Amino acid sequence: MSPQTESFQSTNAPTADGQRQNPDAPPASEAQISATLPRRFAAYLLQTLPTFLLLAALGGLAWWGHHSGWAMPSFSDVTGQASAVPDDWCDEHGVPESMCVECNPEDYPTRKLHGWCKIHGIHECPFHHPDVAELKDLPEIEQRDVDRAKRALKLQPRAENNFACNNPGRRIQFATKEAATKAGVDVEPVLRKPIVESVRATGEIRYDETRIARLAAKAGGSVWRVEKQVGDEVAKGELLALVDAADVGRAKAELQQALADWQFNTATVERLQPLADSGGVAKSRLLDADIAVRTAWIRVRKAHQSLVNLGLPLPLEQVQQFTEQQLAESVQFLGLPRDVSDRLDAATTTSNLLPVVASQSGIVVARDIVAGEVIDTQKVLFTLADTSRMWMLLNIPLEEAGLVTSGQRVEFFPDGDSESVTGTIDWKSTSADQKTRTVSVRATLPNPDGHLLNETFGSGNVILRSEPDAIVIPIEALQWDGSCHVVFVRDKAWFRKESPKLFHTRSVRPGAKTGAYTEIIAGVLPGEVVATIGSDVLRAQLLKNNLGAG
């Protein structure tokens, strides 16, 4: 090509936007333009082809991954040497169909079903049919388990099962042991543990009302002296206070006067008796003197009884022997302890002193008295309490009150105390509280060290039944299938290589719950292995199988 032609193509060829590079150059001819277009198209294809090929490759990869599950083919698949594998999977039961116990009942026959147990309210009762137990050897049923079940069922109504439930005896199968583990199924053996069944209620600790004394003076007067303070321990008969009571002095004086009259009239009779016998005096005079003796003695007894009523006893036989002076000395400080009377001056101390003494041993828990205070017989001066034994009052919910009776043991947890105390119920109210609809019961608690305090609130457990060796399973092992309480018992041949990996559905009768365990009244035996964590997976499979069967 000549230089002139090259110059023309470079300066006069149109650009991509249709504009000429050199507008002053003369336009190209049609022949020149036709010769340029194929070369331009070929250049465009070369530029876009790599991008197109990349997009096509990515699209093919996406299609392959979608249809293959993004699984790399094996070498035999790539080389075309893979043998054809038949479809051997049971979608309904999640195991290979060739080993599915439900799909092949002739190869894996079910065990004979014994049916409903009316006594214990379960299917396939192991107490009556030990052969249902998934144990290596045929178990021997212990009488203690039968007796325990009887006590539990007799105590109160229990959760019931529907006798028409068709799940007991059903089998849940896993392809392998590892499959059960991957499904999150864990197991634990059926154990023996102590359980306690109780009624829980709130309550409070109070003083034993039979061991509390509220003391008042037996005669009005003014307080002469106070001997004891709140918190003091006192013994029975110990002096608490002295009251200056005019009635006391009056009663003492009447006794002395009556005794003097009786002694005078008695001497008169003794003097007249010989004269009357000899006729020296009329017998009527002797009779009058004898009547005067009897009248004087009646006044003696009356005055003596007045002192007894005031708490100042004096043997009547001694009164007869006293002289007037002896009687005066004996009654001046009558009723006062010797250590107190010895400190008093008989010449300057009033004879009106009335002692207030402890009627029982205990602690002074209240004192409402001061020296010089004027009191009457209605005022409580001291309150004594024997705290070696306390009362516990519990408020039992009305619906559980029928389970509580006298003689049952109670465990009480006082607020603020880390230790519990035990007692025995000795009283149950015959009426329910109108507001709280609870029934009050009372138990007696020993308190030798005095650590239980009056009006302490807390909670208590009335022990209804205590079993030292109950049959229990973890709480999470118990499932409800819609009509029965069931557990899933692992097949006794689980670890045999050729045996199917089965869990047997067993209906059970649950009882009391203690911590992380629940009592099984009947349904399983110690040593059997049940599904715990993940038992809900087995329940879901059971319900799925029921739907499939339906």
C-alpha positions in Angstrom: 0.0 0.0 0.0 1.3 3.4 -0.9 2.1 6.1 1.7 -0.7 8.1 0.4 -3.3 5.4 1.1 -2.0 4.8 4.7 -2.2 8.5 5.4 -5.7 8.5 4.1 -6.8 5.6 6.3 -5.4 7.0 9.4 -6.7 10.5 9.0 -10.0 10.0 7.3 -11.2 6.7 8.9 -14.3 7.2 11.2 -13.9 6.8 14.9 -16.1 4.6 17.1 -18.6 7.5 17.6 -18.9 7.9 13.8 -16.8 11.0 13.7 -13.8 11.3 11.4 -10.4 11.8 13.0 -9.6 14.5 10.5 -12.7 16.4 9.5 -10.7 18.4 7.0 -9.7 15.2 5.1 -11.9 14.1 2.2 -14.4 11.3 3.0 -13.5 7.7 2.4 -14.9 5.8 -0.5 -17.4 2.9 0.0 -14.9 0.4 -1.1 -12.5 1.5 1.6 -15.1 1.3 4.3 -16.2 -2.2 3.2 -12.7 -3.4 3.4 -12.3 -2.1 7.0 -15.5 -3.6 8.7 -14.5 -7.3 8.8 -11.2 -6.5 10.4 -13.0 -4.4 13.1 -15.5 -7.2 13.8 -12.8 -9.8 14.2 -11.0 -7.6 16.6 -14.2 -7.2 18.7 -14.7 -11.0 18.9 -11.2 -11.5 20.1 -11.8 -9.0 22.9 -15.1 -10.4 24.1 -14.5 -14.2 23.7 -12.6 -14.7 27.0 -15.4 -13.1 29.0 -18.0 -15.2 27.3 -16.1 -18.4 27.9 -15.6 -17.6 31.6 -19.3 -17.0 32.1 -20.2 -20.2 30.3 -17.8 -22.2 32.6 -19.3 -20.7 35.7 -22.8 -21.5 34.6 -21.9 -25.1 33.9 -20.3 -25.4 37.3 -23.4 -24.1 39.0 -25.6 -26.6 37.1 -23.4 -29.5 38.1 -23.3 -28.5 41.7 -27.0 -28.1 41.9 -27.6 -31.6 40.5 -24.8 -33.4 42.4 -25.2 -31.8 45.8 -21.7 -30.4 45.4 -20.2 -33.9 46.1 -17.0 -34.8 44.4 -17.4 -37.9 42.3 -15.4 -41.0 43.2 -12.7 -42.3 41.1 -14.9 -45.2 40.0 -17.6 -42.8 38.9 -15.2 -40.8 36.9 -13.7 -43.9 35.3 -17.1 -45.5 34.8 -16.2 -48.5 36.8 -18.8 -48.0 39.7 -21.3 -50.9 40.2 -25.0 -50.2 40.5 -26.2 -50.0 44.2 -29.9 -50.8 44.8 -32.1 -48.3 46.8 -32.2 -49.9 50.3 -33.4 -47.1 52.5 -36.6 -46.9 54.5 -37.6 -43.3 54.6 -40.5 -43.9 57.0 -38.3 -45.5 59.7 -34.9 -44.0 58.8 -32.9 -47.2 58.5 -31.9 -49.6 55.7 -35.1 -51.4 54.6 -33.3 -54.7 54.6 -32.8 -54.5 58.4 -35.9 -52.5 59.3 -37.7 -54.3 62.1 -41.0 -52.7 61.2 -40.8 -53.5 57.5 -39.6 -57.0 58.1 -41.7 -58.4 60.9 -41.1 -62.0 59.8 -37.4 -61.5 60.3 -37.7 -59.4 63.4 -40.9 -60.6 65.1 -42.3 -58.5 68.0 -42.5 -60.0 71.5 -45.7 -61.2 73.0 -47.6 -58.4 74.6 -49.2 -59.1 78.0 -51.5 -56.1 77.9 -52.9 -53.8 80.6 -52.2 -54.1 84.3 -55.2 -52.9 86.3 -53.3 -52.9 89.6 -50.5 -50.6 88.5 -52.1 -48.8 85.6 -49.5 -49.6 82.9 -49.0 -51.8 79.9 -46.5 -54.7 80.0 -46.1 -54.6 83.8 -42.6 -56.0 84.8 -43.8 -56.8 88.3 -46.2 -59.4 86.9 -44.2 -60.2 83.7 -40.5 -60.0 84.4 -39.7 -61.2 80.9 -40.5 -57.8 79.5 -37.4 -56.3 81.2 -34.5 -55.5 79.0 -32.0 -57.2 81.2 -29.4 -59.9 80.4 -31.0 -62.4 82.9 -34.6 -62.8 83.9 -35.0 -60.6 87.0 -36.5 -61.7 90.3 -39.1 -59.3 91.4 -38.5 -58.0 95.0 -41.4 -57.8 97.4 -40.2 -54.4 98.6 -40.8 -52.9 95.2 -44.3 -54.3 95.1 -45.0 -53.0 98.6 -43.6 -49.6 97.7 -45.8 -49.3 94.7 -48.8 -50.2 96.8 -48.0 -47.5 99.4 -47.5 -44.9 96.7 -50.8 -45.7 94.9 -52.7 -45.8 98.2 -51.3 -42.4 99.5 -52.9 -40.2 96.8 -54.2 -40.2 93.2 -51.4 -40.6 90.7 -51.0 -39.6 87.0 -52.9 -42.1 85.0 -52.4 -43.8 81.6 -55.0 -44.6 79.0 -55.4 -48.4 78.8 -56.2 -48.0 75.0 -52.8 -46.5 74.3 -51.1 -48.5 71.5 -47.6 -47.1 71.8 -46.2 -49.5 74.6 -44.4 -52.3 72.9 -43.5 -50.1 69.8 -39.9 -50.1 68.7 -37.7 -47.2 67.6 -34.7 -48.2 65.5 -31.4 -46.6 64.6 -29.2 -47.7 61.8 -26.1 -47.8 64.0 -25.0 -46.9 67.5 -23.3 -43.9 66.0 -26.5 -42.8 64.4 -28.2 -42.7 67.9 -25.3 -40.7 69.2 -25.4 -38.2 66.3 -29.1 -37.8 67.0 -28.3 -36.6 70.5 -29.7 -39.6 72.3 -28.0 -40.2 75.7 -28.8 -43.0 78.1 -28.7 -43.7 81.8 -29.5 -46.8 83.9 -32.5 -47.1 86.1 -31.3 -46.6 89.7 -32.4 -46.9 93.3 -32.4 -43.7 95.3 -34.1 -42.5 98.4 -37.1 -40.3 97.7 -39.3 -38.2 100.1 -42.8 -37.3 99.2 -44.1 -34.3 101.1 -46.5 -31.4 101.3 -44.8 -28.1 101.3 -46.4 -25.2 103.2 -45.5 -21.9 104.8 -45.7 -21.4 108.6 -44.1 -19.8 111.7 -42.6 -20.8 115.0 -44.4 -19.7 118.1 -44.1 -20.3 121.8 -45.6 -23.5 123.1 -48.8 -22.2 124.7 -48.7 -25.0 127.3 -45.3 -23.7 128.4 -45.9 -20.0 128.7 -47.1 -18.2 131.8 -48.6 -14.7 132.1 -48.4 -13.6 135.8 -50.4 -11.1 137.6 -50.6 -10.2 141.3 -53.4 -11.9 143.3 -54.2 -8.7 145.1 -54.2 -5.1 144.1 -51.6 -2.7 145.5 -48.4 -0.8 144.7 -45.2 -2.4 143.4 -42.7 -2.5 146.3 -39.7 -4.0 144.5 -38.9 -5.7 141.1 -36.4 -8.5 141.2 -36.2 -9.7 137.5 -35.7 -8.2 134.1 -36.5 -9.3 130.6 -34.2 -12.1 129.5 -33.5 -13.4 132.9 -33.8 -17.2 133.4 -35.8 -18.1 136.4 -36.7 -21.3 138.2 -40.1 -22.4 139.4 -41.0 -20.6 142.7 -38.3 -17.9 142.2 -39.3 -14.4 143.3 -40.1 -11.9 140.5 -41.5 -8.9 142.4 -43.0 -7.8 145.7 -46.4 -6.0 145.9 -47.6 -4.0 148.9 -51.2 -5.2 149.1 -53.5 -4.2 152.0 -55.6 -7.3 151.5 -52.6 -9.4 152.5 -52.1 -7.6 155.8 -55.9 -7.8 156.4 -55.9 -11.5 155.8 -53.0 -12.1 158.2 -54.6 -10.0 160.9 -57.9 -11.9 160.6 -56.0 -15.2 160.9 -54.3 -14.0 164.1 -57.5 -12.7 165.6 -59.4 -15.9 164.7 -56.7 -18.1 166.1 -56.7 -16.1 169.4 -60.5 -16.4 169.7 -60.3 -20.1 169.1 -57.6 -20.6 171.6 -59.5 -18.6 174.3 -62.8 -20.4 173.7 -61.0 -23.7 173.7 -59.5 -22.9 177.1 -62.9 -21.8 178.4 -64.4 -25.2 177.4 -61.6 -27.0 179.1 -62.2 -25.0 182.3 -66.0 -25.4 182.3 -66.0 -29.1 181.5 -65.2 -30.4 185.0 -67.6 -27.9 186.6 -70.4 -28.9 184.4 -69.7 -32.6 185.2 -69.9 -31.8 188.9 -73.0 -29.6 188.6 -71.1 -26.4 189.5 -72.2 -24.7 186.3 -75.1 -25.2 184.0 -74.5 -27.4 181.1 -76.0 -24.8 178.8 -73.0 -22.5 179.6 -70.7 -25.3 178.6 -72.7 -25.8 175.4 -72.4 -22.1 174.6 -68.7 -22.2 175.1 -68.4 -25.2 172.8 -70.3 -23.4 170.1 -68.0 -20.4 170.5 -65.0 -22.7 169.9 -66.5 -24.1 166.8 -67.3 -20.6 165.5 -63.8 -19.4 166.2 -62.3 -22.4 164.4 -64.5 -21.6 161.4 -63.0 -18.1 161.3 -59.5 -19.5 161.6 -60.1 -21.7 158.6 -61.7 -18.8 156.7 -58.7 -16.6 157.3 -56.3 -19.4 156.5 -58.1 -20.0 153.2 -57.8 -16.3 152.3 -54.1 -16.5 152.7 -54.0 -19.7 150.5 -56.0 -17.8 147.9 -53.4 -15.1 147.9 -50.7 -17.7 147.3 -49.5 -17.7 150.9 -50.0 -21.2 152.1 -49.5 -22.1 155.8 -50.2 -25.6 157.1 -53.3 -25.5 159.2 -51.9 -28.1 161.6 -49.0 -25.7 162.5 -51.4 -22.9 163.1 -53.1 -24.9 165.9 -49.7 -25.2 167.6 -48.6 -21.6 167.3 -48.7 -19.1 170.1 -49.8 -15.6 169.2 -46.2 -14.4 168.9 -45.1 -17.4 166.8 -48.0 -16.9 164.5 -47.2 -13.2 164.1 -43.6 -14.0 163.2 -44.6 -16.7 160.8 -47.1 -14.7 158.7 -45.2 -11.4 158.6 -43.0 -12.5 155.6 -45.2 -15.4 154.6 -44.5 -16.6 151.1 -41.1 -14.8 150.7 -38.0 -16.9 149.9 -35.7 -17.2 152.9 -32.8 -15.4 151.2 -35.2 -12.4 150.7 -36.8 -12.4 154.1 -33.5 -12.6 155.9 -32.5 -9.3 154.3 -35.7 -7.5 155.5 -36.0 -5.7 158.9 -39.0 -7.1 160.6 -39.4 -4.0 162.7 -39.6 -1.6 159.8 -41.0 -3.7 157.0 -44.7 -3.9 156.3 -46.5 -7.2 156.6 -48.5 -6.4 153.5 -45.9 -7.8 151.1 -47.3 -10.2 148.5 -44.7 -12.0 146.4 -45.1 -12.6 142.7 -43.2 -15.8 142.0 -42.5 -17.8 138.9 -45.1 -20.5 138.3 -42.7 -22.4 136.0 -39.1 -22.4 134.9 -38.3 -20.4 131.8 -37.2 -17.0 130.5 -38.7 -13.7 131.3 -39.9 -12.6 127.8 -42.0 -9.6 128.9 -42.1 -7.4 131.9 -44.7 -4.6 132.3 -44.1 -3.4 135.8 -42.0 -0.7 137.6 -41.5 0.0 141.2 -44.1 2.2 142.8 -46.7 1.5 140.1 -50.3 0.9 141.4 -51.6 -2.3 139.9 -54.7 -4.5 140.1 -55.3 -8.2 139.6 -56.1 -7.8 135.8 -52.7 -6.5 134.8 -50.2 -8.9 133.5 -46.9 -8.2 135.1 -44.5 -10.8 133.7 -44.6 -13.3 130.9 -42.5 -16.4 131.2 -41.8 -18.9 128.4 -40.1 -22.3 128.5 -38.3 -22.2 125.1 -36.9 -25.8 125.3 -39.9 -26.8 123.1 -41.6 -24.6 120.5 -44.7 -24.9 118.3 -44.6 -24.8 114.6 -47.8 -23.7 112.9 -48.2 -24.6 109.2 -50.8 -23.4 106.7 -51.6 -26.4 104.5 -53.4 -25.8 101.2 -57.0 -27.0 101.4 -56.6 -29.4 98.5 -53.7 -31.2 100.2 -55.0 -31.0 103.8 -56.5 -34.5 103.5 -53.0 -36.0 103.1 -51.8 -34.6 106.5 -52.6 -36.4 109.7 -51.3 -36.4 113.3 -48.1 -38.3 113.9 -46.4 -37.3 110.6 -42.9 -35.9 110.6 -42.3 -32.3 109.7 -39.1 -30.7 108.5 -39.0 -26.9 108.9 -36.7 -24.4 107.4 -36.7 -21.1 109.4 -35.9 -18.0 107.5 -32.3 -16.9 108.1 -31.3 -20.3 109.5 -29.1 -22.6 107.5 -30.3 -25.7 109.4 -33.6 -27.4 109.4 -35.5 -28.7 112.4 -37.8 -31.7 112.6 -40.9 -32.3 114.7 -44.1 -34.3 114.8 -47.7 -33.1 114.0 -49.8 -33.3 117.1 -52.9 -31.2 116.1 -54.8 -30.4 113.0 -57.5 -27.8 112.7 -61.1 -28.8 112.1 -61.8 -25.7 110.0 -60.3 -23.9 107.1 -59.3 -20.2 107.1 -62.0 -18.2 105.4 -59.5 -15.8 103.7 -56.5 -18.0 102.8 -58.5 -21.3 102.4 -55.7 -23.1 104.3 -55.9 -25.6 107.2 -53.6 -25.0 110.2 -51.6 -27.9 111.6 -49.2 -27.8 114.6 -46.0 -29.7 115.2 -43.8 -29.7 118.3 -40.2 -28.8 117.8 -37.4 -29.5 120.3 -35.3 -26.4 121.0 -32.8 -27.4 123.7 -30.2 -24.8 122.7 -32.8 -22.0 122.3 -31.9 -21.1 118.7 -35.5 -21.2 117.5 -37.1 -17.8 118.0 -40.8 -16.9 118.5 -42.7 -15.6 115.5 -40.0 -16.8 113.0 -41.4 -17.4 109.6 -40.3 -20.1 107.2 -41.5 -23.1 105.2 -41.9 -26.7 106.1 -42.4 -30.1 104.5 -44.9 -32.6 105.9 -43.4 -36.0 105.2 -46.1 -38.1 103.6 -43.8 -41.0 102.5 -40.1 -41.7 102.7 -38.7 -44.5 100.6 -35.0 -45.4 101.1 -34.6 -47.4 97.9 -37.2 -46.2 95.4 -36.8 -47.0 91.6 -36.0 -43.7 89.9 -35.1 -42.3 86.5 -33.9 -38.9 85.3 -36.7 -36.5 84.8 -35.9 -35.9 81.2 -36.3 -39.6 80.5 -40.1 -39.4 81.1 -42.2 -38.5 78.1 -45.9 -38.0 77.4 -47.1 -39.4 74.1 -50.6 -37.9 74.3 -52.2 -40.7 76.2 -49.5 -42.4 78.3 -46.4 -41.7 80.2 -43.6 -43.5 78.5 -39.9 -44.1 78.6 -37.7 -45.6 75.9 -35.8 -48.6 77.1 -32.6 -49.6 75.3 -32.6 -53.2 73.9 -30.6 -55.6 75.9 -28.8 -56.8 72.7 -27.7 -53.3 71.8 -24.0 -54.1 71.7 -24.3 -57.2 69.7 -23.0 -56.5 66.2 -25.6 -58.3 64.3 -28.6 -57.1 66.4 -30.8 -54.1 65.4 -30.3 -51.0 67.5 -33.7 -50.7 69.2 -35.4 -48.7 71.9 -38.6 -50.2 73.3 -41.5 -48.0 74.3 -42.7 -48.7 77.8 -45.5 -47.1 79.7 -44.8 -46.2 83.3 -46.5 -44.8 86.4 -44.7 -41.8 87.7 -44.6 -41.0 91.4 -42.8 -38.4 93.5 -40.1 -36.1 92.2 -36.9 -35.5 94.1 -34.3 -33.2 92.6 -33.3 -34.3 89.1 -35.1 -37.7 89.4 -38.6 -38.9 89.4 -39.9 -42.1 91.1 -41.3 -44.8 88.9 -44.0 -46.6 90.8 -44.1 -49.4 88.2 -42.9 -49.9 84.6 -39.1 -50.3 84.7 -36.7 -52.3 86.9 -33.3 -51.4 88.2 -30.5 -52.0 85.8 -32.5 -51.3 82.6 -31.1 -48.5 80.5 -33.4 -45.7 79.3 -33.0 -42.7 77.0 -32.6 -39.5 78.8 -31.3 -36.5 76.9 -32.7 -36.8 73.4 -35.7 -38.9 74.4 -37.8 -36.3 72.8 -36.2 -37.3 69.5 -37.5 -40.8 70.1 -40.9 -39.5 71.0 -41.0 -37.4 67.8 -40.1 -40.6 65.8 -42.8 -42.5 67.6 -45.4 -40.0 66.7 -44.1 -39.8 63.1 -44.5 -43.6 62.9 -48.0 -43.4 64.2 -48.8 -40.8 61.5 -47.3 -43.1 58.9 -49.3 -46.0 60.2 -52.4 -43.9 60.1 
